[in-house]
């Protein structure tokens, strides 16, 4: 399991793909403020259907705001 934790020190490619899908720019310093359970949720949570995308975006915005005091940046169109 320790190796898995180390893999979450940086934002995994699959999470970056989901961030693009939900239109959020997550900076490394924001990712680092999330706890391991939140990082795992972002790695494992489905993000394909419109409802899943909405739930993923909502969770992401909420946890980043809780940890950093501000919402994450949105990707420019």
Beta strands, then each sheet from edge to edge (+ up, - down):
strand 1: 24-25
strand 2: 73-74
sheet 1: 1+ 2-
end
